[in-house]
Amino acid sequence: MSMLTPQGMGRQYRIKGNKYPRMRRPRRRGRLAVGLVASVAALGLIGWGTLQLIDVFTGGDKATAAGTKADCAKQATPTPSASARAATPVKPGQITVNVLNATPRIGLAKKTADELKKRGFKIGDVGNASKEYDKKVPGTGILLGPASSLKTSLPVLATQLNTAERRTDAARKGDTLDLILGTSFKDLRNRADADKALAALAAPQPTSTSSGKAC
């Protein structure tokens, strides 16, 4: 055995000539590859997270805000309500009114009819109410017309009184209205207030639609 042969290595590792046994461990290239892939993945995640943060604090936030404002603008677009679309008020000059007195006060119907005429209404019959209503209307009065007048001419005539009951008769023909003066009637509404109510009726305020989203 050569003196250069390590003790206990036997003949298997005997050194001959210029060849020496390799004592190093074999390299594990698999672990190096896995580590490299993991490092690249980690760097990718860090980069993606950084981009997301930049987007939040700069353009992304602005884009979202712009989209939200656009949605809110669409939601806030005013559209006429169903009642406003259904109602089609007419002008006082297109309405003929019969003024009927259901009270014991004499001359009340004529006085009221004259004032309505000054305000642009057409006047039909003026006199006492029928037995059906005579001294049987405890309130301010009753506005009576055909079914078609419920959202057209009746609301216009109603602007001239502070309070009045509105009634329609499906069997009634024509478009003439009855103003039946009740025992609580004193006078028509102040003309300035009546004109304001009439102007508001002619231009109903639209209502806004909403989808339920907060803006």
C-alpha positions, 0 to 999 in steps of 0.5 A: 500500500502506498503511503499516499493512500488514506488509512482505511480506504483499502485498495479501491482508493489506491493512488496509482500514477497521477490519478487521485480520488475525488473526495467532494460531494456531487452538486445538487443542481435540482435545488438550485433550479427550484431556488431560482424559480422561486426567486423569480416568482417572488420578484414578480409578485413584488413588482405586481404589487408595486404596480397596483399601489401606484395605480391606486394612488394615481390613475386608477383612483381617478378612473374609478372616480370618473366612472362613479361620477358618470353613473351618478349623472345618469342616475340623477337625470330628471325624468317626469313622474308618471303623474306629471306625464298623465296630467295635461292641464288646460288653460282657464280660457278652455274651461267652462264653469257652472257656478251653483250656490248650495248655501242660503246666501243670496248672490254668492254664485254671481259674485263668484262667477264674475271673479272667475270670469276676470281670471280667464274662465268661461262661465256657463250657468249661474244659479242655485244648486239642485236639490241633491246638493242644496244646503247639503255641502258642508265644506268649501265646495265641490268641483264636479266634472266628467271622468276625463277632467280628473287630471286636466281641467279639474286641477286647474279650477281647483287652483282658484280655491283654498280647499274643495272636494273633487268629484267625477261622474262617468255618465256625465257628457261634455267637458263643462265643470260645476263649482258647487259652493258649500256652506263654508265658502267665503271667497276664492283664493287670493288671485296672486296665490291662485296664479302661483298655483296655476303656474306650478301646475302648468310646469310640474317638477320632474323627479329623479330616477335612482338605481339605489346606488349611493353617490 
